[in-house]
Amino acid sequence: MRAVVRGLGRGVAGVGVVVTLVAAGWLMWVLPGPQMGAVLGFGPVDGVFRVHRCYEATDAEGYTTGTDCTGWYTPRRSGEAAREIVLATAAEEYRRGARVEVRTARGRAYELSGSAVFNFGAAAGLLLVPFLTLAAWLFACARTGTVANGDGYFLASLAGLLAAIVLAAGAGLLVGIGTAVF
């Protein structure tokens, strides 16, 4: 009887690993994924953005999130209409009339900038670390067939959350320096 319960526990924990990883992937796709892909430059340039005005953007609590610019977006694809759009987390505060090649996601334009890499990198890290830690714990449970001690996994998740913020800040700083130099 004990072997049956252990085998059933392994199966449940194994399914839990798969469900956790699928949920993490789906949330990455739904939340920061498209914007992160646009910021990092996956795929061809969608169009050209002509700057009307740039300003310091803030979030709901009033904290600054970088420079946003309003302006006119002209898509590269024929058949798509030009429209007003916001260039979110711009690399710099552009002068009126400047033209910037952008990629779009969720109705906003994006370009490679240090603040955008930090914002979306931190969001991705803070989203993925708890799911990956839970999947690792469930995998340990599935491997042994018993409930594994979760203390180490909890501490690893706290360290991972801190590391996600530090790595996102470092990547954002490097991208910011790189875009300023080149």
URVENZI-V120477 format. One record per pair of residues at least 24 apart in sequence whose C-alpha atoms are under 8 Angstrom apart, sorted by the first residue. I is the first residue (numbers start at 1). J is the second residue. D is the distance in whole Angstrom. If there is no record, write none. Layout:
# URVENZI-V120477
I J D
I J D
This chain:
# URVENZI-V120477
6 145 5
6 146 7
7 145 7
9 141 8
9 142 7
9 145 6
9 146 7
10 141 7
10 142 4
10 143 7
10 144 8
10 145 5
10 146 8
11 142 7
12 142 8
13 138 5
13 139 7
13 141 6
13 142 5
14 138 7
14 139 6
14 142 6
16 135 7
16 138 7
17 134 8
17 135 5
17 136 8
17 138 6
17 139 6
18 135 8
20 131 6
20 132 8
20 134 7
20 135 6
21 131 7
21 132 7
21 135 7
24 127 8
24 128 6
24 131 6
24 132 8
27 127 8
28 124 7
28 127 8
28 128 8
32 120 6
32 123 7
32 124 6
33 124 8
34 105 6
34 106 8
35 104 8
35 105 6
35 106 8
35 110 7
35 120 7
36 117 7
36 120 6
36 121 8
38 103 5
38 104 6
38 105 6
38 110 6
38 111 7
39 103 7
39 110 5
39 111 5
39 112 5
39 113 7
39 116 7
39 117 7
40 111 8
40 112 6
40 117 8
41 103 7
41 111 7
41 112 7
44 103 8
45 76 8
45 101 6
45 102 6
45 103 5
46 75 6
46 76 6
46 77 8
46 101 8
46 102 6
46 103 5
46 104 6
47 73 7
47 74 6
47 75 4
47 76 5
47 77 8
47 101 6
47 102 6
47 103 7
48 73 6
48 74 5
48 75 6
48 76 7
48 99 6
48 100 6
48 101 5
48 102 6
49 73 4
49 74 6
49 87 8
49 99 6
49 100 5
49 101 6
49 102 7
49 109 8
50 96 8
50 97 6
50 98 6
50 99 5
50 100 7
51 94 7
51 95 7
51 96 5
51 97 5
51 98 5
51 99 6
51 100 8
52 95 8
52 96 5
52 97 6
53 94 8
53 95 7
53 96 6
54 93 6
54 94 7
54 95 8
55 93 7
65 89 7
65 115 7
65 119 8
66 90 7
66 115 6
66 116 8
67 91 8
67 92 7
67 93 7
69 93 8
69 94 8
85 109 7
87 111 8
88 116 8
89 113 7
89 115 6
89 116 5
90 115 8
90 116 8
91 115 8
91 176 8
91 179 7
112 175 8
112 179 8
113 172 7
113 175 6
113 176 6
113 179 7
114 171 7
114 172 4
114 173 6
114 174 7
114 175 5
114 176 4
114 177 8
114 179 8
115 172 6
115 176 7
116 172 7
117 168 7
117 171 7
117 172 5
117 175 8
118 168 5
118 169 5
118 171 7
118 172 5
118 173 8
119 168 8
121 164 8
121 168 5
122 164 6
122 165 5
122 168 5
122 169 8
125 161 7
125 164 5
125 165 7
125 168 8
126 161 6
126 164 6
126 165 8
129 157 6
129 160 6
129 161 6
129 164 8
130 157 6
133 157 6
